[in-house]
Amino acid sequence: MRNITEEEWRELLVKDDNAVIIDCRTPMEWSAGIIESAVLMDINNPLSFMAKTDALDKKKNYYIYCRSGVRSVQACHVLESNGVKSTYNLLGGISFWNGKMVLPKTK
């Protein structure tokens, strides 16, 4: 796991064709707005989180955030313990995000 700032996040994503953004907050938090292109994987729902973790392409680079940066650290550790090689944690989480946020698409 590598802890990165918002600025580093942006710089890395621009060059990373192998990136996946994971929002590990709850569905209620998710509905308030997300970082563009994020996929919801609620770490507070362990069964769902682990099922989604098992289905991930372990060769991709995962950029992970939560509200404040605490749950995303935990998510990075879980992903790495399940074979993911590259995880990036957004320091401060979405609470410190100054960039574009979008409303998630509803099903």
C-alpha positions in Angstrom: 0.0 0.0 0.0 1.1 3.5 -0.8 -0.4 6.5 0.9 -0.9 9.3 -1.6 -2.2 12.9 -1.6 -4.9 14.1 -4.0 -2.2 15.7 -6.2 -0.3 12.4 -6.4 -3.6 10.6 -7.0 -4.3 12.8 -10.1 -0.8 12.5 -11.4 -0.7 8.7 -11.2 -4.2 8.2 -12.6 -3.4 10.3 -15.7 -0.6 7.8 -16.6 -2.2 4.6 -15.4 -4.1 2.6 -18.0 -4.5 -0.2 -15.5 -6.3 1.7 -12.7 -9.5 0.9 -10.9 -11.0 3.4 -8.3 -12.7 1.8 -5.3 -14.9 3.7 -2.9 -15.1 1.6 0.3 -17.7 3.8 2.0 -21.3 2.8 2.8 -24.1 3.0 0.1 -25.5 6.0 2.0 -22.2 7.8 1.9 -21.8 6.8 -1.8 -25.1 8.3 -2.7 -23.9 11.8 -1.6 -21.2 11.8 -4.3 -18.2 9.9 -5.5 -14.9 10.4 -7.2 -15.6 9.9 -10.9 -15.5 6.3 -12.1 -15.4 4.8 -8.6 -16.8 1.4 -7.9 -18.5 0.8 -4.6 -17.1 -1.9 -2.3 -18.5 -1.2 1.2 -15.9 -2.5 3.7 -18.5 -2.4 6.4 -20.3 -5.2 4.7 -17.6 -7.9 5.0 -19.3 -10.7 3.0 -20.0 -8.4 0.0 -16.5 -6.8 0.3 -14.7 -10.2 0.3 -16.8 -11.5 -2.6 -16.0 -8.5 -4.7 -12.3 -8.7 -3.6 -12.1 -12.3 -4.8 -13.4 -11.3 -8.2 -10.9 -8.5 -8.7 -8.2 -8.7 -11.4 -5.1 -8.9 -9.1 -2.9 -7.3 -11.8 -4.7 -4.0 -11.8 -3.7 -1.0 -9.7 -6.4 -0.1 -7.1 -6.9 3.5 -5.9 -9.0 3.3 -2.8 -10.7 6.0 -0.7 -13.3 6.3 2.1 -14.5 9.3 4.0 -11.4 10.1 6.1 -8.7 7.6 5.0 -9.0 5.1 7.8 -11.3 2.4 6.2 -9.4 2.7 2.9 -6.2 1.7 4.7 -8.0 -1.4 6.0 -9.3 -2.1 2.5 -5.8 -1.8 1.0 -4.5 -4.4 3.5 -7.4 -6.8 2.8 -6.9 -6.5 -1.0 -3.2 -7.1 -0.6 -3.7 -10.1 1.7 -5.8 -11.5 -1.2 -3.2 -11.2 -3.8 -3.6 -7.6 -5.2 -0.1 -6.3 -5.8 -0.7 -2.5 -6.1 -2.9 -0.4 -3.9 -3.0 3.3 -3.3 -4.7 4.9 -0.3 -6.0 8.5 -0.6 -4.8 10.4 2.4 -7.6 12.2 4.2 -10.2 10.4 2.1 -13.0 12.2 0.2 -13.3 14.7 3.1 -10.2 16.4 1.8 -11.0 15.9 -1.9 -11.0 19.2 -3.9 -11.6 17.7 -7.3 -14.7 16.8 -9.3 -17.2 14.6 -7.7 -20.2 13.1 -9.4 -23.5 11.5 -8.3 -23.3 7.8 -8.8 -25.4 6.1 -11.4 -28.5 4.4 -10.1 -29.4 0.9 -11.2 
